[in-house]
């Protein structure tokens, strides 16, 4: 199963970090549409943040694992864009989880 963990700050609900770990095991490696979908959404979001905002996220990625803390920037416009892109990622991952809940779970926790 793929577990997506979203960490938010308690006071303002802003996203502080996210992690994605595990494998869906929906199908054999190379044919697993659930893993491919989750990977495309998460890696695409990190790439979009970097290209559209200029912020290089401190992200770590290994086989079946992606994690990033979201650093606050002095520029409020950049912070808003980063938060919007990650909220969009959460919507896409939640949509995948609605269809493939046996293979993907999205969790939120607070700091």
C-alpha distance (Angstrom), angle and dihedral (degrees) to the residues before:
residue distance angle dihedral
X1 . . .
X2 3.79 . .
X3 3.79 114.0 .
X4 3.80 118.1 -161.5
X5 3.80 113.6 -165.3
X6 3.79 120.1 -167.1
X7 3.80 116.8 -168.0
X8 3.79 117.5 -157.6
X9 3.77 132.5 -175.9
X10 3.79 109.9 -108.7
X11 3.79 95.9 -137.2
X12 3.82 101.9 53.5
X13 3.86 103.5 8.9
X14 3.82 89.7 -123.0
X15 3.80 114.2 154.9
X16 3.80 110.7 -104.0
X17 3.81 100.3 176.2
X18 3.76 144.7 -19.4
X19 3.78 135.8 -152.6
X20 3.79 132.7 -169.8
X21 3.78 118.9 -166.3
X22 3.76 140.1 167.2
X23 3.76 137.5 29.4
X24 3.79 126.4 -84.0
X25 3.80 95.6 -139.1
X26 3.80 87.6 -157.4
X27 3.80 89.4 137.0
X28 3.79 140.1 -11.3
X29 3.81 116.7 -57.2
X30 3.78 109.2 -81.7
X31 3.80 91.9 27.9
X32 3.82 99.3 56.5
X33 3.80 105.7 117.9
X34 3.81 92.4 -177.0
X35 3.81 93.6 56.3
X36 3.79 90.0 43.4
X37 3.80 91.8 51.2
X38 3.79 94.4 48.4
X39 3.80 91.5 45.8
X40 3.80 92.8 49.0
X41 3.80 92.1 49.8
X42 3.80 96.9 45.6
X43 3.80 99.9 40.2
X44 3.81 89.8 40.7
X45 3.80 90.1 53.9
X46 3.80 92.8 51.1
X47 3.82 89.7 48.5
X48 3.82 91.9 46.8
X49 3.80 91.9 51.2
X50 3.78 91.4 50.9
X51 3.82 95.4 45.8
X52 3.81 98.7 39.7
X53 3.80 100.0 40.2
X54 3.80 104.2 24.5
X55 3.82 89.2 -126.9
X56 3.78 113.2 133.5
X57 3.79 105.5 -147.3
X58 3.79 118.0 -139.9
X59 3.80 92.6 -121.1
X60 3.79 129.4 165.4
X61 3.77 119.9 -159.0
X62 3.79 132.2 -177.0
X63 3.77 134.1 151.3
X64 3.81 105.5 -51.1
X65 3.80 94.7 -3.9
X66 3.82 136.5 89.7
X67 3.79 124.1 166.3
X68 3.79 134.1 171.4
X69 3.77 137.7 172.2
X70 3.79 113.0 -146.4
X71 3.80 110.0 -131.1
X72 3.80 116.5 -148.8
X73 3.79 113.2 -121.9
X74 3.78 128.9 -149.8
X75 3.80 88.8 -126.8
X76 3.82 107.6 82.1
X77 3.81 91.4 -160.3
X78 3.82 91.1 59.1
X79 3.83 90.9 47.1
X80 3.81 91.0 51.8
X81 3.81 92.9 48.8
X82 3.81 92.6 48.1
X83 3.80 91.9 49.0
X84 3.82 91.7 47.8
X85 3.80 92.6 50.1
X86 3.81 92.0 49.6
X87 3.82 91.9 45.6
X88 3.81 86.2 53.1
X89 3.81 89.4 51.4
X90 3.81 89.3 52.7
X91 3.81 91.2 52.0
X92 3.81 91.1 50.8
X93 3.81 93.5 46.8
X94 3.81 91.3 46.1
X95 3.80 88.8 52.5
X96 3.80 90.2 53.0
X97 3.83 89.3 47.6
X98 3.82 90.7 52.0
X99 3.80 90.1 58.4
X100 3.81 98.2 34.5
X101 3.82 103.6 28.0
X102 3.78 92.1 149.0
X103 3.82 88.4 63.4
X104 3.82 105.9 31.5
X105 3.79 132.4 41.7
X106 3.81 127.0 -177.8
X107 3.81 115.7 -155.2
X108 3.77 130.6 -176.6
X109 3.77 126.4 -157.1
X110 3.78 134.9 173.4
X111 3.79 133.2 -126.7
